[in-house]
């Protein structure tokens, strides 16, 4: 059976490989080339070296400021989402009535599209701020915390489900042994439970990191980068460069490639670090 599977392996995988190449590999390679070109369409690309990268770091480009805003957002979003999600998971793995209902309710925001969420939270937050004669775009601070709040509301339930799966796999004999040895609840949590759910922490940290870095829909709908592009995240900055300025398509492509490298490097470092903390069960 194994020999037969190996013999026809390529036959079964070829359609997927072709689709993956057409949808991802070839466009990515073409995108790398276009990042070194000046173009309006793929057919009229003219090679101009690293000029697009130089323009991307210019003061008028806004790439550095948007990257700084994005990093600040990502750090806070990762911490808050994972802390709240883990606390909810701990609570909902206790013997509480209606646990399944609460899990469903907390997970539901993740099913709503980013544009819808952005406009919904924009209306709600502006309604609150209106009492103080403010709006989300009155100050970058309001827009920043609005994005953090929106991201938490959307992703906490999803991360909570992953943490619940990890908590349910913690061996009960370890918990009982810690109790017998006289460990307090906090000692059991930090010395037994958290080390045993590190695989879940690795997954949740990676998902929150990648989704926070790539945030676009919610940023567009909630603030659209206002005021004065001070709440503009990198993904929105790239789109605005590519489609908003004539002749800046190559600059937008260069930004996209650099952004890919930054997110890939940070994500890889995070995976290496958190996996080192995992405990063999």
C-alpha positions in Angstrom: 0.0 0.0 0.0 2.8 2.4 0.9 4.6 1.7 -2.3 1.5 2.4 -4.3 1.0 5.7 -2.5 4.6 6.7 -3.2 4.2 5.7 -6.8 1.2 7.9 -7.4 2.1 10.6 -5.0 2.7 13.3 -7.6 -0.5 12.4 -9.4 -2.6 13.4 -6.4 -0.5 16.3 -5.3 0.1 17.8 -8.8 -3.3 19.7 -9.0 -2.6 21.3 -5.6 1.0 22.2 -6.5 -0.1 23.8 -9.8 -2.8 25.8 -8.0 -0.4 26.9 -5.3 2.2 27.9 -7.9 -0.2 29.9 -9.9 -1.8 31.6 -6.9 1.2 32.2 -4.7 4.7 31.2 -6.0 4.6 32.9 -9.4 2.9 36.1 -8.2 5.4 36.3 -5.3 8.4 36.0 -7.7 6.9 38.5 -10.0 6.3 40.8 -7.1 9.9 40.6 -6.0 10.9 41.7 -9.6 8.4 44.5 -9.7 9.7 45.9 -6.4 12.8 46.9 -8.4 10.8 48.4 -11.3 8.7 51.5 -12.1 5.4 50.4 -13.6 1.7 51.0 -13.9 1.0 47.6 -15.3 3.0 44.4 -15.4 3.6 44.8 -19.1 5.3 48.2 -19.0 7.7 47.6 -16.0 11.0 49.4 -16.3 13.9 48.3 -14.0 15.1 51.2 -11.8 17.2 49.4 -9.2 16.7 50.2 -5.5 15.0 53.6 -6.1 11.6 52.2 -4.9 13.2 51.2 -1.6 14.8 54.6 -1.2 11.5 56.3 -1.9 9.8 53.9 0.6 11.9 55.3 3.4 11.4 58.9 2.5 9.7 61.2 5.0 6.7 61.7 2.7 6.1 57.9 2.3 4.9 57.4 5.8 6.2 53.8 5.9 8.4 54.2 9.0 5.7 56.0 11.0 3.1 53.4 10.0 5.5 50.6 10.9 6.1 52.2 14.4 2.4 52.5 15.0 1.8 48.9 13.9 4.5 47.5 16.2 3.1 49.5 19.1 -0.3 48.1 18.3 0.9 44.5 17.9 2.7 44.4 21.2 -0.4 45.6 23.2 -2.8 43.4 21.1 -0.7 40.2 21.6 -0.5 40.7 25.4 -4.1 41.7 26.0 -5.7 39.1 23.7 -3.7 36.2 25.0 -4.1 37.2 28.7 -7.9 37.7 28.5 -8.3 34.6 26.3 -6.3 32.4 28.7 -8.2 33.7 31.7 -11.6 33.0 30.0 -10.3 29.5 29.1 -9.4 28.8 32.7 -12.8 30.0 33.8 -14.7 28.0 31.2 -12.9 24.8 32.0 -14.3 24.8 35.5 -17.6 23.1 36.2 -19.9 26.1 35.5 -23.4 25.8 34.1 -23.9 27.0 30.5 -20.2 26.6 29.6 -20.9 25.6 26.1 -23.2 28.6 25.6 -20.5 31.0 26.8 -17.9 29.4 24.5 -20.2 29.9 21.5 -21.0 33.5 22.4 -17.4 34.5 22.9 -16.3 32.8 19.7 -19.0 34.4 17.5 -17.3 37.8 16.9 -14.5 36.0 15.0 -17.1 35.0 12.4 -17.9 38.6 11.5 -16.0 40.3 8.7 -13.4 43.0 9.4 -15.1 45.8 7.4 -18.4 45.1 9.3 -16.7 45.1 12.6 -14.8 48.3 11.8 -17.9 50.3 10.9 -19.9 48.8 13.8 -17.3 49.7 16.4 -16.8 53.1 14.7 -20.4 53.9 15.3 -20.4 52.6 18.9 -17.2 54.3 20.0 -18.1 57.6 18.3 -21.5 57.5 20.1 -19.6 57.3 23.4 -17.0 59.9 22.5 -19.7 62.2 21.3 -20.7 62.9 24.9 -17.2 64.4 25.4 -17.4 66.3 22.0 -14.7 63.9 20.6 -14.6 61.3 17.8 -12.2 58.5 17.0 -10.3 60.7 14.6 -10.0 63.6 17.0 -6.8 62.2 18.4 -4.4 59.3 17.4 -4.8 58.0 20.9 -8.6 57.4 20.5 -8.0 55.6 17.2 -5.2 53.5 18.6 -7.2 52.2 21.6 -10.2 51.8 19.4 -8.2 49.4 17.2 -6.9 47.5 20.3 -10.4 47.2 21.7 -11.8 46.0 18.3 -9.0 43.4 17.8 -9.5 42.1 21.3 -13.3 41.7 20.9 -12.8 39.9 17.6 -10.0 37.5 18.5 -10.3 36.7 22.2 -13.0 34.0 21.6 -11.0 32.3 18.9 -7.8 32.1 21.1 -10.0 31.0 24.0 -11.0 27.9 22.1 -7.4 26.9 21.5 -6.5 27.5 25.1 -9.4 25.4 26.3 -8.2 22.5 24.1 -4.7 22.9 25.7 -6.1 23.0 29.2 -8.2 20.0 28.7 -5.1 18.0 27.7 -3.2 18.8 30.9 -2.7 15.4 32.7 -4.9 15.3 35.8 -2.3 13.3 37.7 0.1 16.2 37.5 -2.5 18.6 39.0 -3.3 16.0 41.7 0.3 15.5 42.5 0.8 19.3 42.8 -2.2 19.5 45.2 -0.9 16.7 47.3 2.5 18.4 47.5 0.8 21.4 48.9 1.2 23.7 45.9 -1.0 26.8 46.0 -3.3 27.7 43.1 -0.9 30.2 41.7 2.0 27.8 42.0 0.1 25.1 40.2 -0.9 27.6 37.5 2.6 28.9 36.8 4.6 25.7 37.5 2.3 23.1 36.1 -0.6 24.4 34.0 1.2 27.1 31.9 4.2 25.0 31.0 1.9 22.2 29.9 -0.1 24.4 27.6 2.9 26.1 25.9 2.0 24.5 22.6 -1.3 26.3 22.7 0.5 29.5 23.7 2.8 29.1 20.7 -0.1 28.8 18.3 -2.1 31.6 19.9 0.9 34.0 20.0 1.7 33.3 16.4 -1.9 33.8 15.2 -2.3 37.0 17.2 1.0 38.3 16.0 0.4 37.6 12.3 -3.2 38.8 12.3 -2.3 42.0 14.2 0.6 42.8 11.8 -1.6 42.2 8.7 -4.6 44.2 10.0 -6.2 46.1 7.2 -10.0 45.9 7.0 -10.6 47.0 10.5 -8.0 49.8 10.2 -9.7 51.1 7.0 -13.2 51.0 8.4 -12.5 52.3 11.9 -10.1 55.3 11.2 -8.8 55.0 7.6 -5.5 56.2 9.1 -6.9 59.6 10.3 -6.0 62.0 11.7 -3.2 62.8 9.2 -2.2 59.2 8.7 -1.2 58.9 12.4 -3.3 55.7 12.9 -2.4 54.2 9.5 -1.0 50.7 9.9 1.5 49.2 7.4 -1.0 47.2 5.4 -3.2 50.3 4.8 0.0 52.4 4.0 1.0 49.9 1.4 -2.4 49.9 -0.3 -2.5 53.7 -0.2 0.9 53.9 -1.8 0.1 51.3 -4.5 -3.4 52.6 -5.5 -3.4 56.2 -4.1 -0.4 57.7 -5.8 0.3 57.6 -9.6 3.7 56.2 -10.3 4.1 54.8 -6.8 3.1 51.2 -7.7 6.7 50.1 -7.5 7.2 51.8 -4.1 4.1 50.0 -2.8 5.4 46.7 -4.0 8.8 47.4 -2.3 7.0 48.2 0.9 5.0 45.0 0.6 8.2 42.9 0.2 9.9 44.5 3.2 6.7 44.0 5.2 6.7 40.3 4.3 10.3 39.9 5.4 9.7 41.8 8.7 6.5 39.7 9.6 8.2 36.5 8.5 11.3 37.2 10.6 9.4 38.2 13.7 7.0 35.3 13.4 9.9 32.8 13.0 11.7 34.3 16.1 8.5 34.0 18.1 8.0 30.4 17.1 11.6 29.5 18.0 11.4 31.2 21.4 8.0 29.8 22.5 8.8 26.3 21.2 11.9 26.2 23.4 9.6 26.8 26.4 7.4 23.8 25.6 7.5 20.7 27.9 7.5 17.2 26.6 4.4 15.4 27.9 
